[in-house]
Structure formats: structure tokens, C-alpha cells
Amino acid sequence: MSNEFRICDKCKATNVESLTKKLKEIDNNASIIIGCQNLCGIGRTKSFAIVNHIPVIAENEDKLVEEIKKKVK
């Protein structure tokens, strides 16, 4: 079973290009779905991704990537 990452391309705290690159480094075979994730309030100020259907939130992208590494299978 492969990992699934969902990231928002509308939220101001997310740099889709750099985050996508980092997610591919974590798991090159993962499914990466880009689009609104309905977490707009959080996404204004914090980086987030939904990892295997579980939201992961951090103060910035680097901390987010660290947290995601802990969650992946």
C-alpha cells in the first residue's frame, strides 16, 4: 500500500512546488493530490498536508516535512 499526500494550492502558507519536491523525496511512489483541502483557516498561517487521510500541521514547511516523515508507512 502506497502513501497518499494531499496538499492545497490555494493556501498562502504552502509553497506547492517546494513541498511537492520534498514529498517525492520522502516517497517517490506516493500519490500526491493537489487542490483545496478545506483547511483554509489553518492554511493561512501554517503549513499542512493530509497524509494517508490524517492532517499534519506545522509552523513551517521544514517542520512539516519532519512530521510527515514520522507518519509515513
Residue pairs with C-beta under 8 A, 6 or more apart in sequence:
1 73
2 27
2 29
2 30
2 31
3 26
3 27
3 29
3 30
3 31
3 51
3 52
3 72
3 73
4 30
4 31
4 33
4 50
4 51
4 52
4 53
5 23
5 27
5 30
5 31
5 32
5 33
5 49
5 50
5 51
5 68
6 32
6 33
6 34
6 35
6 37
6 49
6 50
6 51
7 14
7 16
7 19
7 20
7 23
7 32
7 33
7 34
7 37
7 48
7 49
7 50
8 14
8 16
8 34
8 35
8 36
8 37
8 39
8 43
8 48
9 16
9 34
9 35
9 36
10 36
10 40
10 43
11 39
11 40
11 42
11 43
11 44
11 48
12 43
12 44
13 43
13 44
13 45
13 46
13 47
13 48
14 43
14 47
14 48
14 61
15 61
16 34
18 61
19 47
19 49
19 61
19 64
19 65
20 32
20 34
22 61
22 65
23 30
23 32
23 49
23 65
23 68
24 30
24 32
26 65
26 68
26 69
26 72
27 72
30 72
37 43
37 48
37 50
39 48
39 55
42 48
42 55
42 57
46 57
46 58
46 59
47 57
47 58
47 59
47 60
47 61
47 63
47 64
48 55
48 56
48 57
48 58
48 64
49 55
49 56
49 64
49 68
50 56
51 68
51 71
51 72
52 71
52 72
52 73
54 71
56 64
56 67
56 68
56 71
57 64
58 64
58 66
58 67
